[in-house]
Amino acid sequence: MTDQAVDTDGVRLADDTLDKRRFLGRVRELKELRADIERAGLDTLSGRKAPRARVLLIAGRPGSGRSALADELVARVADRYPDGVLRARLGEPDGTRVPVARLARDLLTELDLDAPPGADEDDLTEELRTALAGRRALLLLDDAADAEQVDALLPDTPECLVVAVAEGPLTGIADVRPCTLGGLDTTSAVELLSRHTGSVRVTVDPRAAEHLVEICQAQPAALTLAGGWLATRPQAAVADLAKQLHAEDAGAGPLARVFRLVHTSLPAPAARMLRLLSLAPAGLVDPHTASALAGCSVTVARTTLDDFVTLGLLRAAGSPLPQYEVPGCLHPLLRACAEAHERPAELQLARARMLERTVRLLQSCRTITETDSPQARERLLGTPRALRFPGPRAAADWLRARRPALLAAARLAVADGELDTLARRLMSQLVRAMVAHFGTQAAAPDLYGIHRLVLDVAERRHLPREKAAALLNLADLDARTGRTAEALVRYRAALDAGREAEDPYATARAMESVGGAHLELGDYDRAADWFGRALAQRLARDEGADAARLYGRTATAHTYAGRYGEALRNWRAAIAGHRRAGDVPAHARALSELARVQEYAGRPEESLSTCQEAVEWARRAEDVRLQAALHLRLADTLDRLGDPAAAGLHRATAERMLREDALDSCESIGDPTKD
């Protein structure tokens, strides 16, 4: 077993020496698995080309070293797969089955491909298969819950290899030969033990070591805990540990017996922290999480977590920040221990403390990006030092490293149902932090999932205002990814929720968005009708800038429908509204659109005059590209009016402006003093 790529079931060694990184045992299993890659499948034997990737199954109970073996196999054959290794964990530490859609999206992300937010399982798995077509890649699917999960992710290319790890057979997937694991061979098991204890204690009493291996049934996870217990007690003999374990309940499994001994030997505060780690989202713990759960300082939490790593109770995660993983095989034991020793109210309080700490960290993570705001600087100074980030980059690194745990925290908080207020605050701050650091576009897949969780809480708690907001956000993401019909359904539902909440903002926004969806679908009459409804509400509330924008959208719908008279009236109203609001860029763009409609309506002289006025307003707005576009339009109009000389002057002006703008852009990019 390796110290950095070992068992998700709890076998990870802390020493960095070459000997301790060397994989132990499983020689026969590795040989069989490698031979299985080469063997002809049933399709090949029957003369048909294999339609899908070969699947190797490593089956075993949690704690048997099944993930360690999978990692070792992948490391030994990875050079045969030049398109890389993709990894996915198909089960949560608490045994929850991970949805296939999330797995497919994560694998696409590993391939540096963007999946549309909100896409369903079938679309995502199809995109994954398409992305893997023609590639020679290796997929490691760990902790599979059932055959359906694995089958949905299988590439449709025999050049790929899938290594699946599960507790039992994957019935339903053709041509899978499982490699079933038991314990290690005695020699390897004793060596694993000696890596923790040192060779002397094993050498002086080899029979005691073999007896301890027998009690642990040569299970790597149990031996790791036993070795960790001995490593922290240099004076204890191997025989002493074997005797204590022998006295434990023989009906329990070896891992449970060793864990019980380790747990009872811990100081009370450390034992309590260990039990509460069963509440850590996605099994990922950092010092802040442990500190909040146990109610201690961050420094004490960090020290205790490092001690747990030495004992084999945790393993350090591959992260630039201090982060630890709860081994999957220990999670059920931790949960059972917590339920036995802690009252339900204490567990709920610990969970609430953890969520509250996470909310405050997310607030700090977002606020560090708003240092130009005096209010934000004041909030930042009021934040405890332990919750502050030294700068935006450190905050972004934390957010990126903790992303799986943060998303899992939101899912668990919503599923709990008893902490909905905290859950809503957590999701609100998570959305703001992700948008601040990654941008709406990059964070869209995660935001879609969070908005769906917000919708779940809003429906459960009968909160129409929040329901309307969640539906609008989801519909916006649907609309951006081309699912306009789905977006329209959600916009209508948001309108109903906004009316129920008597929220004028949500109602007007939903009506305008319904109109926009109809416009996208080509139903121009309904689009104009809905824009008109939203406009009436904006006018009634004296919201001039929004009303001007809606006049323009209504005019666009009339233009598409060929009703140029209505379009002209609405563009003139939009121009008047922008002029009153003092919005020079919008005024210029509206004049440009008015000129376009006048041209469509067969009024070239009016279009020419309006276009010239629009050029002046675009100059005031310092919009070079709009000025250039208007000069080109003027050139086209003058050509049609029979004045090619003037048209040529306008085209030359447009070309010069675009050339100068491109040159200015290049100089701005090359000058490090410019933002």
C-alpha positions as CSV (number, residue, x, y, z in Angstrom):
1,M,0.0,0.0,0.0
2,T,1.1,3.5,-0.7
3,D,1.1,6.4,1.6
4,Q,-0.7,8.7,-0.8
5,A,-2.8,6.4,-3.0
6,V,-4.1,3.8,-0.6
7,D,-7.4,2.5,0.5
8,T,-10.5,4.7,0.6
9,D,-11.4,2.1,3.3
10,G,-8.8,3.4,5.7
11,V,-5.4,2.1,4.9
12,R,-3.0,5.0,4.4
13,L,0.5,5.2,5.8
14,A,2.0,8.4,7.2
15,D,5.7,7.7,6.7
16,D,7.3,9.1,3.6
17,T,10.2,6.6,3.3
18,L,10.4,4.5,0.1
19,D,9.8,1.3,2.0
20,K,6.6,2.6,3.5
21,R,5.3,3.7,0.2
22,R,5.8,0.3,-1.3
23,F,2.6,-1.6,-2.1
24,L,2.2,-4.7,0.0
25,G,1.0,-8.2,-1.0
26,R,-1.8,-9.0,-3.5
27,V,0.7,-10.4,-5.9
28,R,-1.7,-13.1,-7.1
29,E,-4.6,-10.7,-7.5
30,L,-2.5,-8.2,-9.4
31,K,-1.3,-10.9,-11.8
32,E,-4.9,-12.1,-12.4
33,L,-6.2,-8.6,-13.0
34,R,-3.5,-7.8,-15.5
35,A,-4.0,-11.0,-17.3
36,D,-7.8,-10.3,-17.3
37,I,-7.1,-7.1,-19.3
38,E,-5.5,-9.1,-22.1
39,R,-7.9,-12.0,-22.2
40,A,-10.4,-12.3,-25.0
41,G,-13.9,-11.3,-24.1
42,L,-17.0,-13.2,-25.1
43,D,-17.7,-10.9,-28.0
44,T,-14.2,-11.5,-29.4
45,L,-14.5,-15.2,-29.0
46,S,-17.8,-15.1,-31.0
47,G,-16.2,-13.1,-33.8
48,R,-17.8,-9.8,-32.9
49,K,-15.9,-6.6,-32.0
50,A,-16.3,-5.7,-28.3
51,P,-18.9,-2.9,-28.2
52,R,-17.9,-1.3,-24.9
53,A,-14.9,-0.9,-22.5
54,R,-13.6,-3.9,-20.6
55,V,-14.7,-3.8,-16.9
56,L,-12.5,-5.2,-14.2
57,L,-14.2,-5.6,-10.8
58,I,-12.4,-5.6,-7.5
59,A,-14.9,-6.8,-4.9
60,G,-14.4,-6.8,-1.1
61,R,-15.7,-5.6,2.1
62,P,-14.9,-2.1,3.3
63,G,-11.5,-2.2,5.0
64,S,-10.2,-5.0,2.8
65,G,-7.8,-2.8,0.8
66,R,-9.9,-3.0,-2.3
67,S,-9.3,0.7,-3.2
68,A,-5.6,0.3,-2.5
69,L,-5.4,-2.6,-5.0
70,A,-7.4,-0.6,-7.6
71,D,-5.0,2.3,-7.2
72,E,-2.0,0.1,-7.5
73,L,-3.4,-1.6,-10.6
74,V,-4.2,1.7,-12.2
75,A,-0.6,3.0,-11.5
76,R,0.9,-0.1,-13.1
77,V,-1.1,0.0,-16.3
78,A,-1.7,3.8,-16.7
79,D,1.1,4.2,-19.3
80,R,-1.0,2.0,-21.7
81,Y,-3.7,4.7,-21.7
82,P,-2.3,7.9,-23.1
83,D,-5.5,9.9,-22.6
84,G,-5.2,9.7,-18.9
85,V,-6.9,8.3,-15.8
86,L,-10.4,9.5,-14.7
87,R,-11.5,8.9,-11.2
88,A,-15.0,9.0,-9.6
89,R,-16.3,7.9,-6.2
90,L,-19.8,6.4,-6.7
91,G,-20.8,6.4,-3.0
92,E,-20.7,8.9,-0.2
93,P,-18.9,8.0,3.0
94,D,-22.2,7.4,4.7
95,G,-23.2,4.9,2.0
96,T,-25.5,7.3,0.0
97,R,-25.5,6.5,-3.7
98,V,-24.1,9.4,-5.8
99,P,-26.5,10.3,-8.6
100,V,-25.2,9.3,-12.1
101,A,-25.8,12.8,-13.4
102,R,-23.3,14.3,-10.9
103,L,-20.8,11.6,-11.6
104,A,-21.0,12.2,-15.4
105,R,-20.6,15.9,-14.9
106,D,-17.6,15.5,-12.7
107,L,-15.9,13.2,-15.3
108,L,-16.6,15.7,-18.0
109,T,-15.0,18.4,-15.9
110,E,-11.9,16.1,-15.5
111,L,-11.8,16.0,-19.3
112,D,-11.9,19.8,-19.3
113,L,-15.3,19.8,-21.0
114,D,-18.3,22.0,-20.0
115,A,-21.6,20.3,-19.5
116,P,-24.7,22.5,-19.7
117,P,-26.1,23.3,-16.2
118,G,-29.3,21.4,-15.5
119,A,-28.8,18.8,-18.2
120,D,-30.4,15.4,-17.2
121,E,-28.7,12.1,-16.7
122,D,-29.2,10.8,-20.2
123,D,-27.8,13.9,-21.8
124,L,-24.8,14.0,-19.6
125,T,-23.9,10.3,-19.9
126,E,-24.3,10.6,-23.7
127,E,-21.9,13.6,-23.7
128,L,-19.5,11.5,-21.6
129,R,-19.6,8.6,-24.1
130,T,-19.2,11.0,-27.0
131,A,-16.2,12.6,-25.3
132,L,-14.5,9.2,-24.7
133,A,-15.1,7.9,-28.2
134,G,-11.8,7.5,-29.9
135,R,-9.9,8.0,-26.7
136,R,-7.8,5.5,-24.8
137,A,-8.5,6.3,-21.2
138,L,-8.7,4.4,-17.9
139,L,-11.7,5.0,-15.6
140,L,-11.4,4.1,-11.9
141,L,-15.0,3.9,-10.4
142,D,-14.6,3.5,-6.7
143,D,-17.2,2.4,-4.2
144,A,-19.9,1.5,-6.7
145,A,-23.3,1.0,-5.2
146,D,-24.8,-1.1,-8.0
147,A,-24.4,-2.2,-11.6
148,E,-26.7,0.6,-12.9
149,Q,-24.2,3.3,-11.8
150,V,-21.3,1.6,-13.5
151,D,-23.3,0.7,-16.7
152,A,-24.4,4.3,-17.2
153,L,-20.8,5.5,-17.2
154,L,-19.3,2.8,-19.4
155,P,-17.5,4.2,-22.6
156,D,-18.7,2.8,-25.9
157,T,-15.2,2.0,-27.0
158,P,-13.2,-1.1,-26.3
159,E,-9.9,1.0,-26.2
160,C,-10.9,2.2,-22.7
161,L,-10.6,0.2,-19.5
162,V,-12.9,0.5,-16.5
163,V,-11.7,-0.6,-13.0
164,A,-14.7,-0.8,-10.7
165,V,-14.6,-1.2,-6.9
166,A,-17.6,-2.6,-5.2
167,E,-18.7,-4.7,-2.2
168,G,-20.4,-7.4,-4.3
169,P,-20.9,-8.5,-7.9
170,L,-22.1,-6.1,-10.6
171,T,-24.9,-8.3,-11.9
172,G,-26.2,-7.1,-15.2
173,I,-22.9,-6.0,-16.8
174,A,-21.7,-8.6,-19.3
175,D,-18.3,-10.2,-19.3
176,V,-17.2,-9.1,-15.8
177,R,-14.9,-11.4,-13.9
178,P,-14.6,-10.2,-10.3
179,C,-11.4,-10.3,-8.2
180,T,-12.7,-10.9,-4.7
181,L,-10.5,-9.9,-1.8
182,G,-10.0,-11.5,1.6
183,G,-7.3,-10.7,4.0
184,L,-3.6,-10.1,3.2
185,D,-1.2,-13.0,3.3
186,T,0.4,-13.4,6.7
187,T,3.9,-12.1,5.7
188,S,2.4,-8.9,4.1
189,A,0.1,-8.4,7.1
190,V,3.0,-8.7,9.6
191,E,5.1,-6.2,7.5
192,L,2.2,-3.8,7.4
193,L,2.0,-4.0,11.2
194,S,5.8,-3.5,11.6
195,R,5.7,-0.3,9.5
196,H,3.8,1.3,12.3
197,T,5.4,-0.4,15.3
198,G,8.9,-0.7,14.0
199,S,10.5,-4.1,13.3
200,V,11.9,-4.7,16.9
201,R,8.6,-5.4,18.6
202,V,7.5,-7.7,15.8
203,T,10.9,-9.5,15.7
204,V,11.1,-10.2,19.5
205,D,7.6,-11.8,19.5
206,P,6.8,-13.0,16.0
207,R,4.1,-15.3,17.2
208,A,2.3,-12.5,19.0
209,A,2.4,-10.5,15.7
210,E,0.9,-13.4,13.8
211,H,-1.7,-13.8,16.5
212,L,-2.7,-10.2,16.2
213,V,-2.9,-10.6,12.4
214,E,-5.2,-13.5,12.9
215,I,-7.4,-11.6,15.3
216,C,-7.6,-8.8,12.7
217,Q,-8.3,-11.4,10.0
218,A,-5.4,-9.8,8.1
219,Q,-7.7,-6.9,7.1
220,P,-5.6,-3.9,6.2
221,A,-7.8,-1.3,7.8
222,A,-7.9,-3.2,11.1
223,L,-4.2,-3.7,11.1
224,T,-3.6,0.0,10.3
225,L,-5.6,1.0,13.4
226,A,-3.8,-1.6,15.5
227,G,-0.4,-0.4,14.2
228,G,-1.4,3.2,15.0
229,W,-2.4,2.3,18.5
230,L,0.9,0.6,19.1
231,A,2.9,3.4,17.5
232,T,1.5,5.9,20.1
233,R,2.5,3.5,22.9
234,P,6.2,2.6,22.5
235,Q,6.2,0.6,25.7
236,A,3.3,-1.6,24.8
237,A,4.0,-5.1,23.5
238,V,2.2,-6.6,20.5
239,A,1.1,-9.4,22.8
240,D,-0.6,-6.8,25.1
241,L,-2.7,-5.5,22.2
242,A,-3.6,-9.0,21.1
243,K,-4.7,-9.9,24.6
244,Q,-6.9,-6.8,24.8
245,L,-8.5,-7.4,21.4
246,H,-9.1,-11.0,22.3
247,A,-11.1,-9.9,25.3
248,E,-13.3,-7.7,23.1
249,D,-16.7,-8.8,21.9
250,A,-15.9,-11.7,19.5
251,G,-19.2,-11.2,17.7
252,A,-18.0,-7.9,16.3
253,G,-15.9,-7.7,13.2
254,P,-12.1,-7.2,13.5
255,L,-12.3,-3.5,12.4
256,A,-15.0,-2.8,14.9
257,R,-13.1,-4.4,17.7
258,V,-9.9,-2.5,17.0
259,F,-11.8,0.8,16.6
260,R,-13.6,0.3,19.9
261,L,-10.3,-0.1,21.6
262,V,-8.7,2.9,20.0
263,H,-11.8,5.0,20.7
264,T,-11.9,4.1,24.4
265,S,-8.2,4.8,24.8
266,L,-8.5,8.4,23.5
267,P,-8.8,11.4,25.9
268,A,-12.5,12.4,26.3
269,P,-12.3,15.6,24.2
270,A,-10.5,13.8,21.3
271,A,-12.9,10.9,21.5
272,R,-15.9,13.3,21.3
273,M,-14.3,15.1,18.3
274,L,-13.7,11.8,16.6
275,R,-17.4,10.8,17.0
276,L,-18.6,14.1,15.7
277,L,-16.5,13.7,12.5
278,S,-19.3,11.4,11.3
279,L,-21.2,14.7,10.6
280,A,-18.5,16.1,8.3
281,P,-20.0,16.7,4.8
282,A,-18.7,14.2,2.2
283,G,-16.3,12.8,4.8
284,L,-14.0,15.9,4.3
285,V,-12.7,17.6,7.4
286,D,-10.6,20.7,7.9
287,P,-9.6,22.3,11.2
288,H,-12.5,24.8,11.1
289,T,-15.0,22.0,10.6
290,A,-13.6,20.0,13.5
291,S,-13.3,23.1,15.6
292,A,-17.0,24.0,15.1
293,L,-18.2,20.4,15.6
294,A,-16.3,19.9,18.9
295,G,-16.5,23.5,20.2
296,C,-12.7,24.0,20.5
297,S,-10.1,26.3,19.0
298,V,-8.9,25.8,15.5
299,T,-5.3,25.2,16.7
300,V,-6.5,22.4,19.1
301,A,-8.6,20.9,16.3
302,R,-5.6,20.9,13.9
303,T,-3.4,19.1,16.4
304,T,-6.0,16.5,17.2
305,L,-6.7,15.8,13.5
306,D,-3.0,15.2,12.9
307,D,-3.0,12.8,15.9
308,F,-5.9,11.0,14.2
309,V,-3.8,10.6,11.0
310,T,-1.0,9.0,13.1
311,L,-3.6,6.6,14.6
312,G,-4.9,5.7,11.1
313,L,-8.3,7.2,11.9
314,L,-8.0,9.8,9.2
315,R,-5.9,10.4,6.2
316,A,-4.5,13.6,4.9
317,A,-6.3,14.6,1.7
318,G,-4.3,15.6,-1.4
319,S,-5.0,19.3,-1.0
320,P,-2.7,22.4,-0.6
321,L,-4.8,23.3,2.4
322,P,-5.1,21.3,5.7
323,Q,-7.8,18.8,4.9
324,Y,-8.5,15.3,5.9
325,E,-10.7,12.4,4.8
326,V,-12.8,10.1,7.0
327,P,-12.2,6.6,5.7
328,G,-15.4,5.1,4.3
329,C,-15.0,1.9,6.3
330,L,-14.9,3.9,9.6
331,H,-17.9,6.1,8.8
332,P,-20.6,3.6,10.0
333,L,-18.6,3.0,13.2
334,L,-18.2,6.7,13.9
335,R,-21.9,7.3,13.3
336,A,-23.0,4.4,15.5
337,C,-20.6,5.6,18.2
338,A,-21.9,9.2,18.0
339,E,-25.5,7.9,18.3
340,A,-24.6,5.8,21.3
341,H,-22.7,8.5,23.2
342,E,-24.3,11.8,22.1
343,R,-27.9,12.9,22.6
344,P,-29.8,13.9,19.5
345,A,-29.9,17.5,20.6
346,E,-26.1,17.6,21.0
347,L,-25.6,16.2,17.5
348,Q,-28.0,18.8,16.1
349,L,-26.2,21.6,18.0
350,A,-22.9,20.4,16.6
351,R,-24.3,20.3,13.1
352,A,-25.7,23.8,13.6
353,R,-22.3,25.1,14.8
354,M,-20.6,23.6,11.8
355,L,-23.1,25.2,9.4
356,E,-22.8,28.6,11.1
357,R,-19.0,28.5,10.9
358,T,-19.3,27.6,7.2
359,V,-21.6,30.5,6.6
360,R,-19.2,32.9,8.3
361,L,-16.2,31.6,6.3
362,L,-18.2,32.0,3.0
363,Q,-19.1,35.6,4.0
364,S,-15.4,36.3,4.7
365,C,-14.5,34.5,1.4
366,R,-16.8,36.8,-0.5
367,T,-16.1,40.0,1.4
368,I,-12.3,39.8,0.6
369,T,-13.2,40.4,-3.0
370,E,-15.1,43.7,-2.2
371,T,-12.2,45.7,-0.7
372,D,-13.1,48.8,-2.7
373,S,-16.3,49.1,-0.6
374,P,-15.9,50.9,2.8
375,Q,-18.8,48.8,4.2
376,A,-17.1,45.6,3.1
377,R,-13.8,46.6,4.6
378,E,-15.6,47.4,7.9
379,R,-17.3,44.0,7.8
380,L,-13.9,42.3,7.2
381,L,-12.3,44.1,10.1
382,G,-15.1,43.0,12.3
383,T,-14.5,39.3,11.4
384,P,-12.5,37.3,13.9
385,R,-8.9,36.8,12.7
386,A,-9.3,33.1,12.5
387,L,-12.0,33.5,9.9
388,R,-10.2,36.0,7.7
389,F,-8.4,35.2,4.5
390,P,-5.1,37.0,3.7
391,G,-6.2,37.9,0.2
392,P,-8.6,37.0,-2.7
393,R,-6.3,34.3,-4.0
394,A,-6.2,32.5,-0.7
395,A,-10.0,32.7,-0.5
396,A,-10.4,31.3,-4.0
397,D,-8.1,28.4,-3.2
398,W,-10.0,27.6,-0.1
399,L,-13.3,27.8,-2.0
400,R,-12.0,25.5,-4.7
401,A,-10.5,23.0,-2.3
402,R,-13.6,22.9,-0.1
403,R,-16.1,22.9,-3.0
404,P,-17.1,19.2,-2.6
405,A,-17.6,19.6,1.1
406,L,-19.5,22.9,0.7
407,L,-21.9,21.4,-1.8
408,A,-22.4,18.3,0.3
409,A,-23.1,20.6,3.3
410,A,-25.8,22.3,1.4
411,R,-27.4,19.0,0.4
412,L,-27.2,17.6,3.9
413,A,-28.6,20.7,5.5
414,V,-31.6,20.7,3.1
415,A,-32.1,16.9,3.6
416,D,-32.0,17.4,7.4
417,G,-35.1,19.6,7.3
418,E,-34.6,20.9,10.9
419,L,-32.1,23.6,10.1
420,D,-33.7,25.3,7.1
421,T,-32.8,28.8,8.2
422,L,-29.2,27.9,8.4
423,A,-29.5,26.0,5.1
424,R,-30.9,29.1,3.3
425,R,-28.1,31.3,4.7
426,L,-25.5,28.8,3.7
427,M,-26.8,28.5,0.1
428,S,-27.1,32.2,-0.3
429,Q,-23.5,32.8,0.8
430,L,-22.3,29.9,-1.3
431,V,-23.9,31.3,-4.4
432,R,-22.4,34.8,-3.8
433,A,-18.9,33.4,-3.0
434,M,-18.9,31.3,-6.2
435,V,-20.1,34.1,-8.4
436,A,-17.5,36.5,-6.8
437,H,-14.6,34.2,-7.4
438,F,-15.5,32.1,-10.4
439,G,-18.1,34.1,-12.2
440,T,-21.7,33.1,-13.1
441,Q,-20.8,31.2,-16.2
442,A,-18.0,29.1,-14.7
443,A,-20.1,28.3,-11.6
444,A,-23.4,27.7,-13.5
445,P,-23.5,23.9,-13.0
446,D,-23.0,24.2,-9.2
447,L,-25.4,27.2,-9.0
448,Y,-28.1,25.1,-10.8
449,G,-27.9,22.5,-8.1
450,I,-27.9,25.0,-5.3
451,H,-31.0,26.8,-6.7
452,R,-32.8,23.5,-6.9
453,L,-32.0,23.0,-3.2
454,V,-33.3,26.5,-2.4
455,L,-36.5,25.6,-4.3
456,D,-36.9,22.4,-2.2
457,V,-36.7,24.4,1.1
458,A,-39.0,27.2,-0.2
459,E,-41.6,24.7,-1.2
460,R,-41.3,22.7,2.1
461,R,-41.5,25.9,4.2
462,H,-44.2,27.6,2.0
463,L,-42.0,30.6,1.2
464,P,-43.4,32.0,-2.1
465,R,-40.9,34.9,-2.3
466,E,-37.9,32.5,-2.2
467,K,-39.7,30.0,-4.4
468,A,-40.1,32.8,-7.0
469,A,-36.4,33.7,-6.8
470,A,-35.2,30.1,-7.1
471,L,-37.5,29.5,-10.1
472,L,-36.3,32.6,-11.8
473,N,-32.7,31.7,-11.3
474,L,-33.2,28.1,-12.6
475,A,-35.2,29.4,-15.6
476,D,-32.4,31.9,-16.4
477,L,-29.9,29.0,-16.5
478,D,-32.3,26.9,-18.6
479,A,-32.7,29.8,-21.0
480,R,-28.9,30.3,-21.4
481,T,-28.4,26.7,-22.3
482,G,-31.1,26.6,-24.9
483,R,-33.8,24.9,-22.9
484,T,-36.3,27.7,-23.6
485,A,-39.4,25.6,-23.3
486,E,-38.4,24.4,-19.8
487,A,-37.4,28.0,-18.9
488,L,-40.9,29.2,-20.0
489,V,-42.6,26.7,-17.6
490,R,-40.4,27.9,-14.7
491,Y,-41.0,31.5,-15.5
492,R,-44.7,31.0,-15.4
493,A,-44.4,29.2,-12.1
494,A,-42.2,32.0,-10.8
495,L,-44.9,34.5,-11.8
496,D,-47.5,32.6,-9.8
497,A,-45.2,32.5,-6.8
498,G,-44.4,36.2,-7.1
499,R,-48.1,37.0,-7.1
500,E,-48.7,34.8,-4.1
501,A,-45.9,36.6,-2.3
502,E,-47.2,40.0,-3.5
503,D,-43.6,40.7,-4.7
504,P,-43.8,43.3,-7.5
505,Y,-40.1,42.8,-8.4
506,A,-40.5,39.1,-8.9
507,T,-43.8,39.5,-10.7
508,A,-42.5,42.1,-13.2
509,R,-39.3,40.2,-13.7
510,A,-41.2,36.9,-14.4
511,M,-43.6,38.6,-16.8
512,E,-40.7,40.1,-18.8
513,S,-38.9,36.8,-18.8
514,V,-42.1,35.0,-20.0
515,G,-42.1,37.5,-22.9
516,G,-38.4,36.9,-23.6
517,A,-39.0,33.1,-23.7
518,H,-41.9,33.5,-26.2
519,L,-39.7,35.8,-28.3
520,E,-37.0,33.2,-28.4
521,L,-39.6,30.6,-29.4
522,G,-40.8,32.8,-32.2
523,D,-44.2,33.6,-30.7
524,Y,-44.0,37.3,-31.3
525,D,-47.6,38.2,-30.5
526,R,-47.4,36.6,-27.0
527,A,-44.0,38.1,-26.5
528,A,-45.3,41.6,-27.2
529,D,-48.4,40.9,-24.9
530,W,-46.2,39.8,-22.0
531,F,-43.8,42.7,-22.4
532,G,-46.8,45.0,-22.4
533,R,-48.0,43.5,-19.1
534,A,-44.6,44.0,-17.5
535,L,-44.4,47.5,-18.9
536,A,-47.7,48.5,-17.4
537,Q,-46.5,47.4,-13.9
538,R,-43.2,49.3,-14.3
539,L,-45.1,52.4,-15.4
540,A,-47.5,52.1,-12.4
541,R,-44.5,52.0,-10.1
542,D,-42.8,54.9,-11.8
543,E,-39.7,52.8,-12.7
544,G,-38.6,54.8,-15.7
545,A,-35.3,53.0,-16.6
546,D,-37.0,49.6,-16.6
547,A,-40.0,50.9,-18.5
548,A,-37.7,52.3,-21.2
549,R,-36.0,48.9,-21.6
550,L,-39.4,47.2,-21.9
551,Y,-40.5,49.7,-24.6
552,G,-37.4,48.5,-26.5
553,R,-38.2,44.8,-26.0
554,T,-41.8,45.4,-27.1
555,A,-40.6,47.2,-30.2
556,T,-38.3,44.2,-31.0
557,A,-41.2,41.8,-30.8
558,H,-43.3,44.0,-33.1
559,T,-40.3,44.3,-35.5
560,Y,-40.0,40.5,-35.8
561,A,-43.8,40.3,-36.4
562,G,-43.5,42.9,-39.2
563,R,-45.6,45.5,-37.3
564,Y,-43.2,48.4,-38.0
565,G,-45.6,51.1,-37.0
566,E,-46.0,49.7,-33.5
567,A,-42.2,49.1,-33.4
568,L,-41.5,52.7,-34.3
569,R,-43.9,54.1,-31.6
570,N,-42.3,51.9,-28.9
571,W,-38.7,52.7,-29.9
572,R,-39.5,56.5,-29.7
573,A,-41.0,55.9,-26.2
574,A,-37.8,54.0,-25.3
575,I,-35.6,56.8,-26.5
576,A,-37.6,59.3,-24.5
577,G,-37.3,57.2,-21.4
578,H,-33.5,56.7,-21.8
579,R,-33.2,60.5,-22.3
580,R,-35.1,61.2,-19.1
581,A,-33.0,58.7,-17.2
582,G,-29.8,60.2,-18.5
583,D,-28.6,56.8,-19.9
584,V,-26.5,57.9,-22.8
585,P,-25.3,54.5,-24.1
586,A,-28.9,53.1,-24.0
587,H,-30.1,56.2,-25.8
588,A,-27.6,55.7,-28.5
589,R,-28.5,52.0,-29.0
590,A,-32.2,52.8,-29.1
591,L,-31.7,55.4,-31.8
592,S,-29.7,52.8,-33.7
593,E,-32.5,50.4,-33.5
594,L,-35.1,53.0,-34.5
595,A,-33.0,53.8,-37.6
596,R,-33.0,50.1,-38.5
597,V,-36.8,49.8,-38.2
598,Q,-37.3,53.0,-40.3
599,E,-35.2,51.3,-43.0
600,Y,-37.3,48.1,-42.8
601,A,-40.4,50.3,-43.0
602,G,-39.2,51.9,-46.3
603,R,-38.2,55.3,-44.9
604,P,-34.6,55.6,-45.9
605,E,-34.4,59.4,-45.5
606,E,-35.8,59.2,-41.9
607,S,-33.4,56.3,-41.2
608,L,-30.5,58.4,-42.5
609,S,-31.3,61.3,-40.2
610,T,-31.9,59.1,-37.2
611,C,-28.7,57.2,-37.9
612,Q,-26.7,60.5,-37.9
613,E,-28.2,61.5,-34.6
614,A,-27.4,58.0,-33.2
615,V,-23.7,58.5,-34.3
616,E,-23.6,61.7,-32.2
617,W,-25.0,60.0,-29.1
618,A,-22.7,57.0,-29.6
619,R,-19.8,59.5,-29.6
620,R,-21.0,60.9,-26.4
621,A,-21.3,57.4,-24.9
622,E,-17.7,56.7,-26.2
623,D,-19.0,53.5,-27.8
624,V,-16.5,53.1,-30.7
625,R,-17.9,49.9,-32.0
626,L,-21.5,51.3,-32.1
627,Q,-20.2,54.3,-34.0
628,A,-18.5,52.1,-36.5
629,A,-21.6,50.0,-37.0
630,L,-23.7,53.1,-37.5
631,H,-21.2,54.5,-40.1
632,L,-21.5,51.2,-42.0
633,R,-25.3,51.4,-41.9
634,L,-25.1,55.0,-43.1
635,A,-22.9,53.8,-46.0
636,D,-25.5,51.1,-47.0
637,T,-28.3,53.6,-46.8
638,L,-26.4,56.2,-48.9
639,D,-25.7,53.5,-51.5
640,R,-29.4,52.8,-51.8
641,L,-30.1,56.5,-52.1
642,G,-27.6,56.8,-54.9
643,D,-24.6,58.6,-53.2
644,P,-21.7,56.2,-53.4
645,A,-19.1,58.9,-52.7
646,A,-20.6,59.7,-49.3
647,A,-21.0,55.9,-48.6
648,G,-17.3,55.4,-49.3
649,L,-16.4,58.1,-46.8
650,H,-18.5,56.5,-44.1
651,R,-17.1,53.0,-44.8
652,A,-13.5,54.4,-44.5
653,T,-14.4,56.1,-41.2
654,A,-15.8,52.8,-39.9
655,E,-12.7,50.9,-40.9
656,R,-10.4,53.5,-39.3
657,M,-12.4,53.5,-36.0
658,L,-12.4,49.7,-35.8
659,R,-8.6,49.6,-36.6
660,E,-7.8,52.1,-33.9
661,D,-10.1,50.3,-31.4
662,A,-8.3,47.0,-32.1
663,L,-4.9,48.7,-31.7
664,D,-6.0,50.3,-28.4
665,S,-7.2,46.9,-27.1
666,C,-3.8,45.3,-27.9
667,E,-1.9,48.1,-26.2
668,S,-4.2,47.8,-23.1
669,I,-3.5,44.0,-22.9
670,G,0.2,44.5,-23.3
671,D,0.4,47.3,-20.7
672,P,0.6,45.8,-17.2
673,T,-0.3,49.1,-15.6
674,K,-3.8,49.1,-17.2
675,D,-6.7,47.1,-15.7
